[in-house]
Amino acid sequence: MKNHHSLRRSTKRWHAIVLFFISTLSIVFSSPISSTKSFLTDWYSQKDGATWKWFGLETPLKTYGWKLKGDMKEAYFGQTAGGLPNQPTSNWCFDMKLRFTWEPEVILPSLKGWSFMSYWRYRAGGNLRWAAGTPNFIAPSNMPNGADLWNLAQMIEYTSKNKALYFNLGWENPYEQFLQQPLSKIFENQAITTSKGIGATVGPGIPVMNASGTSVYYYKNSSVPWGNTFGAWGGTLRVKPLRNVYIQSGLYAANSNMGGPTQTQFSATSVYPYTSVPASYKGQFRGSGQVTPVVGGNGQLIPGAKQNLGWVPSTAGANNHGFGGMAGSPQFNPNTQNIGARPTNNPQYVTTNNSSTYTNSAGQRVAAPRYYTSSPYDQGSGGQYSQNGLFSVTEIGWEPKWGSDRLEGKYAIGNYIWGNASSQFTPFAFTTSASGTTSANSPTRKPVPTTQTPVVYGFYAQLDQQLYVEKGHKYQDDQVSMHASVSKQGLYSFSMMNFTPPNNCQVPLYFHTGLAYKGLIPMRDNDMIAVCVGSAFYSGQYNQWIDGQNQALQNDYGSAYNAVVPNGPTVQRPVNPTTGAPSANYQNYYAYQPHYTSTQIIEACYDIQLTKWANLKPFVEFIINPAGNGSVPNVTILGASSKWFF
């Protein structure tokens, strides 16, 4: 019955949509049939957007100071090579934005220069990052982020008459105001178009010990939220002391973990040969309490043996539809009593030297090996470190026009300070259990980060310059066109670089550089062909941290079985045939986690201007070393997108 009612509601919804379009078309085509061809021709050639001034509503809205602008984008991504298995390699994504602006000066002349802006977005479709096997900041597209309806910005703005002064206050996102590089927006890869290397994972996490000092959990830090799903209370000030020089600065709330819901995936290094999870799980989603078979150090399944993966974080923050951070970040409440806890209330629970076995609710006899740092129980706060702070961004820019051709350029430098605590990869020390012993039966010593910093900061530089302008051609610029920011036919270059200290950021250096030519093909003056190359470099200190953690994958420091841990999947002794659990007599070793090096992105596209309000863009992406550590094959993606303006 429930499904029947859901189907009925869905049918009614589609009936309403169909009736709306029938009504609209009946109005549009109520004129004689002979004028239909003329209408379509005018619709195709006009420059007022796909809805032709919102079906005539734009003029009456303007009389009260209202403006409504929007765009809709659909994109298809076909992954033809590389990446992770067990995920769809064919993905479609949808994105629609609406921006409402009210200028009260139309009815209240004394408020000249003031306006109110309300900005919304709706997204749907597949998450192609799961198939590509990349971290989020370098995903093949930013479109899957912040799915469904999203509140982007609600703010009051003021612009002086000579445009030398601008400021705003409200719910806003510095990403929409700083490091603006229009030519990078032509592309799809998230590193190029959105994150620009800002926001890679910071630190190994904030360590919290349980009450007995026998186990530690790393609560995930919040990385710098450089993307279009972040929002915070704050304000921005921009001044132009000279005609082509600007200085702008903003101060916002640094609410942690506001990126919205996500899922956890088996990466290439969370299965065999790096762990006892079978390699067939690579790329699948993982969940709390999930039970899997056990693979020994020899790569063979252990008959009858099963293991519980423990508790797995399933969300990255409390944000939902862009409203989650309006009251600030929730209080940090780690469940310290659950850190490292094992089931003890089950009558069939058995403890061995290095594992715990029990019968779960499904009647399965499973093991919870010590080398899984996650407990079967919720660690509290979603496994995230929660904190409120301040987020500051400052930028200085120069926008010259060179020579008689007035070649357009933009040169900017900026910095950001994200006021959420993070921990550094080095140095680290050992924590000692309450017993202070070093026997094989005691979880004695484990390396944890000991140095923390209250902020994450970085610097960026941007260099954009038109290199050549075609003679005798001028583009009729308008606010609807796809390439409104590129006013002349010719060759353009664009580059940027971001640097963050490597002691607490996995990716301290990112840069990209690209070329775009507008009007290269005769008779296609408004088309654009473009190519961009980006590269992200991983931290050497992060690799030092990995080295320290590698030796603690199976046994605790100080145990009799950790004098020398071999680098490679091996079976040191026979495996327990019942549980596959490591013990004093049965031990498996798996491969060390690999070092990280760098990831490169190469993307090329041809942006076809169909009308002044619509485009079609085929593109190709190459992602070299997607995971950064050599564990995922290079990715090739072929796709196409189309964007319409309203």
C-alpha positions as CSV (number, residue, x, y, z in Angstrom):
1,M,0.0,0.0,0.0
2,K,2.8,2.4,0.8
3,N,4.4,1.9,-2.6
4,H,0.9,2.4,-4.2
5,H,0.5,5.8,-2.5
6,S,4.0,6.8,-3.5
7,L,3.3,5.9,-7.1
8,R,0.1,7.9,-6.9
9,R,1.8,11.0,-5.5
10,S,4.6,10.6,-8.2
11,T,1.9,10.4,-10.9
12,K,0.1,13.5,-9.7
13,R,3.4,15.4,-9.6
14,W,4.2,14.5,-13.2
15,H,0.6,15.4,-14.2
16,A,1.1,18.8,-12.7
17,I,4.4,19.3,-14.6
18,V,2.8,18.2,-17.9
19,L,-0.2,20.4,-17.4
20,F,2.1,23.4,-16.7
21,F,4.0,22.9,-19.9
22,I,0.8,22.3,-21.9
23,S,-0.6,25.6,-20.5
24,T,2.6,27.4,-21.3
25,L,2.7,26.1,-24.9
26,S,-1.0,26.9,-25.4
27,I,-0.2,30.5,-24.7
28,V,2.9,30.6,-26.8
29,F,1.3,28.9,-29.8
30,S,-2.1,30.6,-29.5
31,S,-1.1,32.7,-32.5
32,P,-1.7,31.5,-36.0
33,I,0.4,28.5,-37.2
34,S,2.0,30.7,-39.8
35,S,3.8,32.6,-37.0
36,T,5.1,29.5,-35.3
37,K,8.2,29.3,-37.5
38,S,8.9,33.0,-36.9
39,F,8.5,32.4,-33.1
40,L,11.0,29.6,-33.1
41,T,13.5,31.6,-35.2
42,D,13.2,34.6,-32.8
43,W,13.5,32.3,-29.8
44,Y,16.7,30.7,-31.2
45,S,18.4,34.0,-32.1
46,Q,17.3,36.1,-29.1
47,K,19.7,36.8,-26.2
48,D,17.3,37.0,-23.2
49,G,17.7,33.4,-22.1
50,A,15.9,30.1,-22.8
51,T,12.7,31.3,-21.2
52,W,12.6,34.5,-23.2
53,K,12.5,36.9,-20.2
54,W,10.7,34.4,-18.0
55,F,7.7,34.1,-20.3
56,G,7.1,37.8,-20.1
57,L,7.4,38.2,-16.3
58,E,10.8,39.9,-16.3
59,T,9.4,43.3,-17.2
60,P,6.7,43.5,-14.5
61,L,9.2,42.1,-11.9
62,K,11.7,44.8,-12.8
63,T,9.2,47.5,-12.0
64,Y,9.4,46.4,-8.4
65,G,13.2,45.9,-8.5
66,W,13.3,42.2,-8.9
67,K,15.7,40.3,-11.2
68,L,15.8,36.6,-11.7
69,K,18.7,34.8,-13.4
70,G,19.4,31.1,-13.7
71,D,21.1,28.4,-15.6
72,M,20.7,24.6,-16.1
73,K,23.5,22.2,-16.9
74,E,23.3,18.5,-17.8
75,A,26.5,16.4,-18.2
76,Y,27.3,12.8,-19.2
77,F,30.5,11.2,-18.0
78,G,31.6,7.9,-19.5
79,Q,34.6,6.3,-17.8
80,T,36.3,4.2,-20.5
81,A,39.5,3.1,-18.6
82,G,41.0,2.8,-15.1
83,G,39.5,3.6,-11.7
84,L,37.9,1.3,-9.3
85,P,35.6,-1.7,-9.9
86,N,32.1,-2.2,-8.5
87,Q,30.8,1.2,-9.4
88,P,28.9,2.5,-12.5
89,T,31.3,3.9,-15.1
90,S,28.5,5.7,-16.9
91,N,27.0,8.7,-15.0
92,W,24.6,11.5,-15.7
93,C,24.5,14.7,-13.6
94,F,22.1,17.6,-13.4
95,D,22.6,21.1,-12.0
96,M,20.3,24.1,-11.9
97,K,20.9,27.4,-10.2
98,L,18.5,30.3,-9.6
99,R,19.6,33.8,-8.3
100,F,17.0,36.2,-7.1
101,T,18.0,39.9,-6.7
102,W,16.0,42.7,-5.3
103,E,17.1,46.3,-5.8
104,P,14.9,48.5,-3.5
105,E,16.1,51.7,-5.1
106,V,13.5,51.1,-7.8
107,I,10.7,52.0,-5.3
108,L,12.9,53.6,-2.7
109,P,15.5,55.9,-4.4
110,S,17.2,56.7,-1.1
111,L,18.5,53.1,-1.1
112,K,20.5,53.4,-4.3
113,G,23.3,50.9,-4.5
114,W,21.7,48.4,-2.0
115,S,20.4,45.0,-3.0
116,F,19.4,41.7,-1.5
117,M,20.5,38.4,-3.1
118,S,19.1,34.9,-2.7
119,Y,20.9,32.1,-4.4
120,W,19.7,28.5,-4.7
121,R,20.8,25.3,-6.4
122,Y,19.4,21.8,-7.2
123,R,21.6,18.8,-8.2
124,A,21.0,15.2,-9.0
125,G,22.7,12.3,-10.7
126,G,25.5,9.8,-10.0
127,N,28.8,10.3,-8.1
128,L,31.5,9.5,-10.6
129,R,34.3,9.9,-8.0
130,W,33.5,6.5,-6.7
131,A,34.4,4.9,-10.0
132,A,37.4,7.1,-10.6
133,G,39.0,6.3,-7.2
134,T,40.1,9.9,-6.6
135,P,40.0,12.0,-3.4
136,N,37.1,14.5,-3.5
137,F,39.2,17.6,-4.2
138,I,40.4,16.2,-7.5
139,A,37.2,14.3,-8.6
140,P,36.2,14.2,-12.3
141,S,33.4,16.7,-11.6
142,N,32.0,18.9,-8.8
143,M,28.4,18.3,-9.8
144,P,27.7,15.4,-7.4
145,N,28.6,17.5,-4.4
146,G,25.6,18.9,-2.4
147,A,22.8,16.9,-4.0
148,D,19.2,18.0,-4.0
149,L,18.0,21.5,-3.1
150,W,20.8,23.6,-1.6
151,N,20.9,27.1,0.0
152,L,23.9,28.8,-1.5
153,A,23.7,32.4,-0.3
154,Q,21.4,34.9,1.3
155,M,23.0,38.3,1.7
156,I,22.6,42.1,1.6
157,E,25.0,43.9,-0.8
158,Y,26.1,47.5,-1.4
159,T,27.9,48.9,-4.5
160,S,28.9,52.5,-4.7
161,K,28.0,54.5,-7.8
162,N,31.6,54.5,-9.2
163,K,31.9,50.8,-8.2
164,A,35.0,51.6,-6.2
165,L,33.4,50.2,-3.0
166,Y,31.5,47.0,-2.5
167,F,30.5,45.0,0.6
168,N,28.1,42.4,1.7
169,L,26.8,40.7,4.9
170,G,24.9,37.5,5.4
171,W,25.0,33.8,4.6
172,E,27.7,33.5,2.0
173,N,30.6,31.5,0.5
174,P,34.1,33.0,-0.1
175,Y,34.5,30.5,-2.9
176,E,32.0,32.6,-5.0
177,Q,34.0,35.8,-4.4
178,F,37.7,35.0,-4.3
179,L,40.1,33.3,-6.8
180,Q,37.7,34.0,-9.6
181,Q,39.1,32.5,-12.8
182,P,36.3,32.3,-15.5
183,L,38.3,30.3,-18.0
184,S,38.8,27.5,-15.5
185,K,35.0,27.1,-15.2
186,I,34.9,25.8,-18.8
187,F,36.3,22.5,-17.5
188,E,34.8,19.6,-15.5
189,N,37.5,18.3,-13.2
190,Q,36.9,19.6,-9.7
191,A,40.5,20.5,-9.1
192,I,40.5,22.8,-12.1
193,T,37.1,24.3,-11.9
194,T,36.4,24.4,-8.2
195,S,38.8,23.3,-5.5
196,K,42.1,24.4,-7.2
197,G,44.0,22.3,-4.7
198,I,42.5,24.0,-1.7
199,G,40.8,21.7,0.8
200,A,42.8,18.5,0.5
201,T,42.8,16.4,3.6
202,V,44.5,18.0,6.6
203,G,46.4,16.1,9.3
204,P,46.0,12.5,10.6
205,G,43.1,13.6,12.8
206,I,42.6,14.8,16.4
207,P,43.6,11.8,18.6
208,V,41.3,11.0,21.5
209,M,42.1,8.2,24.0
210,N,39.6,6.1,25.9
211,A,39.5,6.3,29.7
212,S,41.9,3.4,30.2
213,G,44.4,4.7,27.8
214,T,44.4,1.4,25.9
215,S,43.1,2.7,22.5
216,V,43.0,5.8,20.4
217,Y,40.7,7.1,17.7
218,Y,41.6,9.8,15.2
219,Y,38.6,12.1,14.8
220,K,38.7,13.6,11.3
221,N,39.7,17.2,10.9
222,S,37.8,19.7,8.7
223,S,39.7,20.6,5.6
224,V,39.4,24.1,4.1
225,P,35.9,24.1,2.5
226,W,36.8,25.6,-0.9
227,G,33.8,24.6,-3.0
228,N,30.2,25.6,-3.8
229,T,28.5,23.6,-1.0
230,F,29.9,25.7,1.9
231,G,28.0,28.5,3.5
232,A,28.7,30.6,6.6
233,W,27.7,33.9,8.3
234,G,30.1,36.6,7.4
235,G,30.9,39.6,5.3
236,T,33.2,40.7,2.4
237,L,34.7,44.2,1.7
238,R,36.1,45.1,-1.7
239,V,37.7,48.4,-2.6
240,K,39.4,49.7,-5.8
241,P,42.0,52.4,-5.0
242,L,42.9,52.5,-8.7
243,R,40.8,51.8,-11.8
244,N,42.5,48.4,-12.4
245,V,43.6,47.5,-8.9
246,Y,41.4,45.9,-6.2
247,I,41.8,44.7,-2.6
248,Q,39.2,42.5,-1.0
249,S,38.9,40.7,2.3
250,G,36.3,38.6,4.0
251,L,35.7,37.2,7.5
252,Y,33.3,34.3,8.0
253,A,32.4,31.6,10.5
254,A,34.6,28.5,10.2
255,N,32.0,25.8,10.9
256,S,33.6,22.4,10.7
257,N,32.3,19.5,8.7
258,M,29.7,21.3,6.6
259,G,30.2,19.4,3.4
260,G,27.1,17.4,3.6
261,P,26.4,13.6,3.6
262,T,28.6,11.2,1.9
263,Q,29.5,7.5,1.9
264,T,32.6,5.4,2.8
265,Q,34.2,3.2,0.2
266,F,36.6,0.4,0.1
267,S,39.6,2.0,-1.5
268,A,42.3,0.1,-3.3
269,T,44.4,0.0,-0.1
270,S,41.6,-1.1,2.3
271,V,41.5,-4.6,0.8
272,Y,44.0,-7.4,0.1
273,P,47.0,-7.2,-0.2
274,Y,46.9,-4.4,2.3
275,T,44.3,-5.9,4.7
276,S,42.5,-9.1,5.2
277,V,39.4,-7.9,3.3
278,P,39.1,-9.8,0.0
279,A,40.1,-7.7,-3.1
280,S,36.7,-8.3,-4.6
281,Y,35.3,-5.7,-2.2
282,K,37.5,-3.0,-3.8
283,G,35.3,0.0,-4.9
284,Q,32.2,-1.2,-3.0
285,F,30.6,0.9,-0.3
286,R,31.3,-0.1,3.3
287,G,29.1,0.2,6.4
288,S,29.2,-0.3,10.1
289,G,29.1,-3.8,11.3
290,Q,29.7,-5.2,7.9
291,V,30.9,-8.8,7.9
292,T,33.3,-10.0,5.2
293,P,35.4,-13.2,4.7
294,V,39.0,-13.3,5.7
295,V,42.0,-13.5,3.4
296,G,45.2,-14.7,4.9
297,G,48.6,-13.4,4.2
298,N,49.0,-15.9,1.4
299,G,46.0,-14.3,-0.5
300,Q,43.7,-17.3,0.1
301,L,40.3,-17.2,1.7
302,I,40.2,-18.9,5.1
303,P,37.3,-21.4,5.0
304,G,34.6,-20.5,7.5
305,A,36.4,-17.4,8.8
306,K,34.5,-14.1,8.9
307,Q,35.4,-10.7,10.4
308,N,33.4,-7.6,11.5
309,L,34.8,-4.4,10.1
310,G,33.5,-2.4,13.1
311,W,32.0,1.0,13.1
312,V,32.5,3.0,9.9
313,P,31.8,6.8,9.6
314,S,29.0,7.3,7.0
315,T,28.6,11.0,6.9
316,A,31.0,14.0,6.6
317,G,29.3,16.5,8.8
318,A,25.9,17.7,9.9
319,N,25.1,20.0,7.0
320,N,21.9,19.3,5.1
321,H,20.8,21.4,2.1
322,G,23.0,24.3,3.1
323,F,21.2,25.0,6.4
324,G,23.2,22.8,8.8
325,G,25.8,25.4,9.8
326,M,23.5,28.3,10.4
327,A,23.6,27.6,14.2
328,G,27.3,26.7,14.1
329,S,28.9,23.4,14.5
330,P,27.5,20.9,17.0
331,Q,29.3,20.3,20.3
332,F,32.1,17.8,20.0
333,N,31.0,14.7,22.0
334,P,33.3,11.7,21.4
335,N,32.1,8.5,22.9
336,T,35.4,7.8,24.6
337,Q,33.9,4.7,26.3
338,N,33.4,3.2,22.9
339,I,36.9,3.8,21.5
340,G,38.5,0.4,21.0
341,A,35.6,-1.3,22.7
342,R,34.7,-4.9,21.9
343,P,31.4,-6.8,22.5
344,T,31.4,-8.2,26.0
345,N,27.7,-8.8,26.6
346,N,27.4,-11.8,24.3
347,P,27.6,-15.2,26.0
348,Q,29.4,-16.6,23.0
349,Y,32.1,-13.9,23.1
350,V,35.6,-15.3,23.1
351,T,38.9,-13.4,23.6
352,T,42.2,-14.5,22.2
353,N,45.6,-12.8,22.3
354,N,45.0,-10.5,19.4
355,S,41.3,-10.7,18.5
356,S,37.7,-10.9,19.8
357,T,35.2,-13.4,18.3
358,Y,31.5,-13.4,18.9
359,T,28.1,-14.3,17.4
360,N,26.4,-11.3,15.9
361,S,22.6,-10.7,15.6
362,A,22.6,-12.5,12.3
363,G,24.0,-15.6,13.9
364,Q,27.4,-15.3,12.3
365,R,30.5,-16.1,14.3
366,V,32.9,-13.2,13.5
367,A,36.1,-11.7,14.6
368,A,37.0,-8.1,15.4
369,P,40.8,-8.1,14.9
370,R,42.8,-5.5,16.9
371,Y,44.5,-4.1,13.8
372,Y,41.2,-2.6,12.8
373,T,41.3,0.7,14.6
374,S,37.5,1.1,14.4
375,S,35.4,-0.2,17.2
376,P,32.0,-1.9,16.5
377,Y,30.4,1.0,18.4
378,D,29.7,4.6,17.3
379,Q,32.7,6.8,18.1
380,G,30.5,9.9,18.6
381,S,30.3,13.1,16.6
382,G,30.2,11.0,13.5
383,G,33.9,10.3,13.8
384,Q,34.5,14.0,13.1
385,Y,36.2,16.6,15.2
386,S,33.7,19.5,15.7
387,Q,34.7,23.1,16.3
388,N,33.7,26.7,15.6
389,G,36.2,29.3,14.5
390,L,36.8,32.1,12.0
391,F,37.6,31.8,8.3
392,S,39.5,34.7,6.7
393,V,40.3,35.3,3.0
394,T,42.2,38.2,1.5
395,E,43.1,38.9,-2.1
396,I,44.9,41.7,-4.0
397,G,44.5,41.9,-7.8
398,W,45.6,43.9,-10.8
399,E,43.6,43.8,-14.0
400,P,45.6,45.6,-16.7
401,K,44.9,45.9,-20.5
402,W,48.1,45.8,-22.5
403,G,49.0,47.6,-25.7
404,S,46.8,49.0,-28.5
405,D,44.8,45.7,-28.6
406,R,43.9,46.2,-25.0
407,L,44.9,42.6,-24.1
408,E,43.1,41.7,-20.9
409,G,44.9,40.4,-17.9
410,K,44.4,39.5,-14.3
411,Y,47.2,39.0,-11.7
412,A,46.2,38.2,-8.1
413,I,47.6,36.9,-4.9
414,G,45.7,35.8,-1.9
415,N,45.8,33.9,1.4
416,Y,43.3,32.0,3.5
417,I,43.2,31.1,7.2
418,W,40.8,28.4,8.3
419,G,40.2,28.5,12.0
420,N,39.7,24.8,12.8
421,A,42.3,22.8,14.7
422,S,44.4,20.2,12.9
423,S,47.2,17.8,13.9
424,Q,50.6,17.6,12.2
425,F,52.0,14.4,10.6
426,T,55.3,14.8,12.4
427,P,56.6,14.5,15.0
428,F,54.7,11.7,16.7
429,A,55.3,9.9,20.0
430,F,54.1,6.7,21.7
431,T,51.2,6.4,24.1
432,T,51.5,3.8,26.8
433,S,48.6,1.6,28.1
434,A,47.4,1.8,31.7
435,S,49.2,-1.4,32.5
436,G,52.5,-0.1,31.2
437,T,53.5,-3.6,30.1
438,T,54.9,-4.7,26.8
439,S,53.6,-8.3,26.6
440,A,52.0,-9.8,23.5
441,N,48.7,-9.8,25.2
442,S,48.6,-6.0,26.0
443,P,47.8,-3.2,23.6
444,T,50.7,-1.2,24.9
445,R,52.2,1.5,22.7
446,K,50.8,3.1,19.5
447,P,52.1,6.2,17.6
448,V,49.8,9.2,17.7
449,P,50.2,12.8,16.6
450,T,51.3,15.0,19.5
451,T,51.6,18.4,17.8
452,Q,48.5,20.4,16.9
453,T,47.9,23.7,15.3
454,P,44.8,25.9,15.8
455,V,44.5,26.9,12.1
456,V,45.2,25.8,8.6
457,Y,46.5,28.4,6.2
458,G,47.7,28.7,2.6
459,F,48.6,31.1,-0.2
460,Y,47.5,31.2,-3.9
461,A,48.5,33.2,-7.0
462,Q,46.6,33.7,-10.2
463,L,47.9,34.7,-13.6
464,D,45.4,35.2,-16.5
465,Q,46.4,36.9,-19.7
466,Q,45.1,37.2,-23.2
467,L,48.0,36.5,-25.5
468,Y,46.7,37.4,-28.9
469,V,43.6,39.1,-30.4
470,E,42.3,38.6,-33.9
471,K,42.1,41.8,-35.9
472,G,38.8,43.0,-37.3
473,H,36.6,40.9,-35.0
474,K,34.7,42.1,-32.0
475,Y,32.3,40.1,-29.9
476,Q,29.0,41.6,-28.9
477,D,29.1,40.9,-25.2
478,D,26.0,40.4,-23.2
479,Q,25.2,39.0,-19.7
480,V,23.6,35.8,-21.0
481,S,26.4,34.5,-23.2
482,M,28.5,31.5,-22.1
483,H,31.7,33.5,-22.6
484,A,30.7,36.9,-21.4
485,S,34.0,37.3,-19.6
486,V,36.0,36.8,-22.8
487,S,35.2,39.8,-24.9
488,K,37.5,39.3,-27.9
489,Q,38.4,36.5,-30.2
490,G,41.9,35.2,-29.7
491,L,44.2,33.2,-27.5
492,Y,44.0,33.3,-23.7
493,S,46.2,31.8,-21.0
494,F,45.3,31.1,-17.4
495,S,47.3,29.7,-14.5
496,M,47.2,29.4,-10.7
497,M,49.1,27.9,-7.8
498,N,48.2,27.0,-4.3
499,F,50.6,26.3,-1.4
500,T,49.9,25.0,2.1
501,P,52.5,23.9,4.7
502,P,53.2,20.2,4.3
503,N,53.3,19.4,8.0
504,N,49.5,19.1,8.3
505,C,48.2,18.9,4.7
506,Q,48.3,15.8,2.5
507,V,48.6,18.0,-0.7
508,P,50.7,21.1,0.0
509,L,51.2,22.1,-3.6
510,Y,48.8,22.3,-6.5
511,F,49.0,24.2,-9.8
512,H,47.3,24.2,-13.2
513,T,47.9,26.1,-16.4
514,G,45.8,26.2,-19.6
515,L,45.1,27.8,-22.9
516,A,41.8,28.7,-24.5
517,Y,41.2,30.1,-28.0
518,K,37.9,31.8,-28.9
519,G,36.9,31.8,-32.5
520,L,39.6,29.5,-33.8
521,I,37.4,27.8,-36.5
522,P,36.1,30.1,-39.3
523,M,32.4,30.9,-39.1
524,R,32.4,29.8,-35.4
525,D,33.4,33.0,-33.9
526,N,31.9,32.4,-30.4
527,D,33.1,28.8,-29.9
528,M,36.0,28.1,-27.7
529,I,38.6,25.3,-27.7
530,A,40.6,24.8,-24.5
531,V,43.1,22.5,-22.7
532,C,44.3,22.5,-19.1
533,V,47.0,20.6,-17.2
534,G,46.9,20.4,-13.4
535,S,49.1,18.6,-10.9
536,A,48.8,17.9,-7.2
537,F,51.8,17.0,-5.1
538,Y,51.6,15.1,-1.9
539,S,53.5,15.8,1.3
540,G,56.8,14.1,2.2
541,Q,55.9,14.4,5.9
542,Y,52.6,12.6,5.2
543,N,54.7,9.7,3.8
544,Q,56.8,9.8,7.0
545,W,53.6,9.4,9.0
546,I,52.6,6.5,6.8
547,D,55.9,4.8,7.5
548,G,55.3,5.1,11.2
549,Q,51.8,3.7,10.9
550,N,52.8,0.8,8.6
551,Q,54.6,-0.9,11.5
552,A,51.5,-0.8,13.6
553,L,49.0,-2.4,11.2
554,Q,49.0,-5.8,12.8
555,N,50.6,-5.6,16.2
556,D,51.2,-2.9,18.8
557,Y,54.6,-1.5,19.3
558,G,56.5,-3.4,21.9
559,S,54.8,-6.8,21.3
560,A,56.8,-9.9,20.7
561,Y,55.5,-10.1,17.1
562,N,56.5,-6.6,16.0
563,A,60.3,-6.8,16.3
564,V,60.5,-6.8,12.4
565,V,57.4,-6.6,10.3
566,P,58.0,-7.7,6.7
567,N,56.9,-5.5,3.8
568,G,54.7,-7.9,1.9
569,P,51.7,-10.3,2.3
570,T,53.1,-13.3,4.2
571,V,51.9,-16.0,6.6
572,Q,54.2,-16.2,9.5
573,R,52.4,-19.2,11.1
574,P,49.4,-21.3,10.3
575,V,46.1,-19.5,10.5
576,N,43.3,-20.4,12.9
577,P,41.0,-22.4,10.6
578,T,37.8,-21.4,12.6
579,T,38.1,-17.6,12.9
580,G,41.2,-16.6,10.9
581,A,42.0,-14.4,13.9
582,P,45.7,-13.6,14.6
583,S,47.0,-14.9,17.9
584,A,50.2,-16.0,19.6
585,N,50.2,-19.1,17.4
586,Y,48.5,-17.8,14.3
587,Q,49.6,-14.6,12.5
588,N,49.2,-13.0,9.1
589,Y,51.1,-10.0,7.8
590,Y,49.9,-7.8,4.9
591,A,51.5,-5.2,2.6
592,Y,52.6,-1.8,3.9
593,Q,50.5,1.2,2.8
594,P,52.2,2.8,-0.2
595,H,53.7,6.2,-0.4
596,Y,51.9,9.1,-2.1
597,T,53.6,11.0,-5.0
598,S,51.4,13.2,-7.2
599,T,48.3,13.2,-9.4
600,Q,48.0,14.9,-12.8
601,I,44.9,16.0,-14.7
602,I,44.7,16.7,-18.4
603,E,41.4,17.9,-19.8
604,A,40.5,19.2,-23.2
605,C,37.1,20.4,-24.5
606,Y,35.4,22.2,-27.5
607,D,32.7,24.5,-26.3
608,I,30.1,25.0,-29.0
609,Q,28.0,28.1,-28.7
610,L,24.6,26.9,-30.0
611,T,22.8,30.1,-29.2
612,K,23.6,33.1,-27.0
613,W,21.9,31.2,-24.2
614,A,23.0,27.6,-24.8
615,N,26.1,25.6,-25.4
616,L,27.2,22.0,-26.1
617,K,30.6,20.9,-24.9
618,P,32.3,17.5,-25.7
619,F,35.3,16.9,-23.4
620,V,37.9,14.3,-22.5
621,E,39.6,13.9,-19.1
622,F,42.8,12.0,-18.3
623,I,43.6,11.5,-14.6
624,I,47.1,10.1,-14.0
625,N,47.6,8.2,-10.7
626,P,44.1,9.0,-9.4
627,A,44.6,7.9,-5.8
628,G,48.0,9.5,-5.6
629,N,49.7,6.3,-4.4
630,G,49.8,4.1,-7.5
631,S,47.0,1.9,-6.3
632,V,44.4,2.9,-8.9
633,P,44.9,2.7,-12.7
634,N,44.9,5.9,-14.8
635,V,41.4,7.1,-15.6
636,T,40.0,8.2,-19.0
637,I,36.6,9.9,-19.2
638,L,34.8,10.9,-22.3
639,G,31.7,13.1,-21.9
640,A,29.6,16.0,-23.0
641,S,27.7,18.7,-21.3
642,S,25.1,21.3,-22.2
643,K,24.3,24.5,-20.3
644,W,21.3,26.8,-20.8
645,F,20.8,30.3,-19.3
646,F,17.4,31.6,-18.3
